[in-house]
Amino acid sequence: MTTVGATLGALAVMSVGLAPAAAADDIQAQQWYLDAMNAQGLWKVSTGKGISVAVVDTGVNPDTNSLKGQVLPGVDATGTTGDETDDYTGHGTSMAELIAGTGRGGGLKGVAPGAKIIPIRTVLLGIGKKGEEQGDTSAKAIRAAADSDAKIISMSFGTYSEDDGEREAVQYAQSKGKLLIAAVGNAADIAKNYIGYPAKYPGVVGVSAINENGEVAKFSQDGAYVDLASPGVDVPTWCDKTFKSYCPQSNGTSQATAITSGAAALIWAAHPKWTANQVLRVMIDTAGRDWPKSTPSRYLGYGTIRPAQVLLKGKGVPGAADVDPVTNKKTPGLSVGTGTSPSASASTSSQAANSTSGGQTSAAGSSSNSSGNTTLWVALGAAAAVVVIGGGAFAVIRSRRGV
C-alpha cells in the first residue's frame, strides 16, 4: 500500500533563490570543486569512459553544448507528453552535466566527462495527477534504470514518505548490481528535519552537501541515512528549462549527489571488474573524516568524497564483492570475491536492500548558508592532508543503519 507524504519546500525546487544568471562561457570558473578534487590529475587516470550513469530525474536535454554526444537512449516513465529528452524544469539536464558534461562551448564540465548518461524521466515537482501516481512513476523509472546498461543510478530527488512499489524497485535494481546514489534532502534548516527517501533505505547511498570550506550546508538533512558528503553549495546549474543561462550559486543535495555519482564513475571505469559494493567500499575507506569509520557522522556519514585518494594514491581496499559496506550484510546474487588492494579484481554482480517514495521534488536547495555547528574542513585533493578544524566536536556520531 502506498503512503504519500507532503512535499514541502525543504527538498526545494531548483529555481528558488538562485543567484543571477551567468553566461555559459565563464561558468566553469565557478566549478570550485573540480580544483579541490584535482580533477585535471584524475582525468589523466580516468574520465569515466565505459561507464553509463542513469539519471532518474526530469529528463535530460541532449542538445546542450556540454551534453552533445553524451546522452544515450533512455526511458520516459511519466506517461505525459514528450519523452526522456524533454526536460520540463532543467534539473535533470543540470545533473547530467555535473556528472558527464564535456564542457564544450563553455558549458559545465562534468566530474566524469568520459561517462555516458542514460536519461530516465520521472514525475517530480508535482507534475502528476496525484501523489500515488508519482510513487508509481518513480518505481517504474528505477526499474527502467535497473534494466538499462547503467552501472550507477543517480537520484537527485526525494520525498518524506515510503512507497512499497519504489522499495521493491530499489531491491530489484540492487539485485542487478547497480550502485544507487540519492540526495538526503534539504529540510535541515526548517522546523523539522524530515527523513528523505529513497536515500533512507539500506543499500542506497545517501549524500549530504558541503560548501567550499568543507562546512555542512545548513539545508542539508542529517540522520542515520547519510553515508557520504559532497560539494553542494555554489555549484552551478541551468537556471530553468529554457537553457539560456546558468545560475552559479545554486545549492542542494541534488548537486552533491550528481558529483558523487561522477566520482563513482571515475573509480569504476578505472576498476571495471569491481562490483558496486567494492566501489562504494573504497569511497568509504578514502573519505575525509576525523572520526572512526565504525561510527559515522549523522551530518557527513563516512566523510567527504575523495576520489583522488583512490585513483592517484592507490588507497582503499575493495574487499568482498558480495557484502554491503554499510550494512555489512551479504547481498543476493553476487559472486563472492575479495580484494586486498585497489588493483585487485572481482567478478561483477549485484546487491540488495530497500527504497520508497511518494510525491517527490528535486533535492536542489535554495539556501547558501552553512551550519556553523557542523564544520568539517576536509581537503578533497589527492596530495593535500586532511585538515579538520573543530570537526571532532561536531561530527555527532550516529547509530549504524540496519535493514
HUWO-V266920 format. One record per backbone hydrogen bond with DSSP energy under -0.5 kcal/mol. CO is the residue of the C=O (numbers start at 0). NH is the residue of the N-H. Records with the same first field share a line. If there is no record, write none. Layout:
# HUWO-V266920
CO=NH / NH
This chain:
# HUWO-V266920
1=3
4=358
5=7
7=10
8=11
11=363
12=15
14=17
19=247
21=245
22=25
23=26
25=28
26=29
27=30
29=31
30=33 / 34
31=35
32=36
33=38
34=37
37=41
38=42
39=43
40=43 / 44
41=44 / 45
46=113 / 114
47=50
50=115
51=53 / 150 / 151
52=54 / 117
53=55 / 153
54=56 / 119
56=121
57=87
59=61
60=63
63=66 / 67
65=101
66=69 / 70
69=71 / 116
71=118
74=76 / 120
82=85
83=59
84=86
85=87
89=93
90=94
91=95
92=96
93=97
94=98
95=99
96=100
97=110
98=111
100=109
102=105
103=106
105=26
107=102 / 109
109=112
111=114
113=49
115=52
116=71 / 118
117=54
118=74 / 120
119=56
120=76
121=123
123=126
125=127
129=132 / 133
130=134
131=135
132=136
133=137
134=138
135=139
136=140
137=141
138=142
139=143
140=144
141=145
142=146
143=147
144=147
150=178
151=53 / 153
152=154 / 180
153=55 / 155
154=156 / 182
155=362
157=360
158=196
161=2
162=166
163=167
164=168
165=169
166=170
167=171
168=172
169=173
170=174
171=175
172=175 / 177
173=176 / 350
177=179
178=152 / 180
179=204
180=154
181=206
184=220
186=189
191=193
195=199
196=158
197=200
200=203
201=353
202=179 / 204
203=205
204=181
205=226 / 227
206=183
207=229
208=216
209=231 / 232
210=213
213=375
214=210
215=370
216=219
218=187
222=225
224=226
226=301
227=207
228=304
229=209
231=251
233=235
236=246
239=242
244=238
245=21 / 247
246=236 / 249
247=249
249=234
250=364
251=255
252=256
253=257
254=258
255=259
256=260
257=261
258=262
259=263
260=264
261=265
262=266
263=267
264=268
265=269
266=270
268=271
270=273
274=278
275=279
276=280
277=281
278=282
279=283
280=284
281=285
282=286
283=286
287=303
291=294
295=397
296=300
297=222
299=302
300=296
302=228
303=287
305=308 / 309
306=309 / 310
307=311 / 312
308=314
309=313
313=341
315=317
319=322
321=330
323=327
328=323
329=331
330=333
336=320
338=318
340=343
359=124 / 125
360=157
362=252 / 253 / 364
364=250
368=217 / 218
370=373
373=215
375=377
384=386
385=387
387=389
389=393
390=393 / 394
394=297 / 298
395=297
